[in-house]
């Protein structure tokens, strides 16, 4: 993970993300790094628009965070009838799936 962080830090600072710079960032953070992993990281980022990837990741983040926000609202009371209906539908779907396996 620290390799990615080093690359992102270099990118944010407007520096070239290359093996030498990533190695320097890791060394300055007192991280013992593997030159082969640094080389693999740099080659995997070659031709990647980092700004575009960050933008796409930040758009997807609120969607992923939505369930966590609703969980923090506190426990919700479940409707026993609704729960029973969902279980019945689940059982029916499972039975239909097994039927398809055996013809």
N, C-alpha and C positions, 0 to 999 in steps of 0.2 A: 504494500500500500504506500509505503514511503517513496517508492520510485515514482508512482503516479503523482503523489503530492509534489515531488520535486519538479516534475515536468509541468504541472499546473502553475506552480510558483514562477517558474521561468517564463511561461507563456504570459502570465498576468503582468510580469515585470517588463514584458516586451523583449525578452532575450530569446536567442535561438535555442530551441530544444535539441541539443546534440549530446553526444556521449560525454564530451569533456565538461560541459556545463552541468549536466545532470550529476556527474561524478563529483564536481565541486560542491554542489548544493548538498549532496548526501554527506560528503566529508565534513562540511561546515556544521552539519547537524550531528556529527559524531556517529554516523551510521556506517557500519562496516558493510560495504556493498560488493556485489558480484559484478564484475565488468561484463560478463556474458548477459546478465539480466538487464543491465543498462543498455547494452547494444540491442537486445530484443525489444525493449521498450521503445527506443528511438526508431527502430525500423518499423515497428507496428504503428507508430504515430506518423510515419512518413505519408504525406498526401492527405492527412486527416485535417479537416477544418475544425479545430478545437472549439472556436467560438460557436459554431453551429451545433456541435455535439452538446456543449454546455447549455445552450438555449433549449434544445430539444429535451434535455434531462430536466431542466427547470420547469418546463411545461408539464411534463409527466409527473412531477413531484406532488402537486396539490391533489391529484387524483389518488395517488397512493396514500397520502396523509389523511384523506377524508375518513376512512374507517377508524383511524386512531382518534380523531377528533370526536366522533360520535361515541366512542367507547369511554371517553372522559366525561361524558354527560352524566354518567351514573348508570346503575342497573335499571333495565326496563322490565316491566312486568309482561310476561308472555301470555297470550291467550291460549288456554289449554285446548280449545276446539281447533284453533288454527294449527297448533303444534301437531295434534293428532291427524289432521288432514294432510299436513306435509309429510308425516311419517308414512301414512297410507300410500300417498303418491310415490314416495321413494321406494317402498316395498313393491308396488306394482311395476315401477320402472325396472327394478332389479329382476323381477320375475320375467318380464318381457325380454330383457336382455339375455337371461339364461335360456329361455325358450329358443331364441335365435341361434344360440350355440349348438343346440341339439336337434335343430331342424324341426 
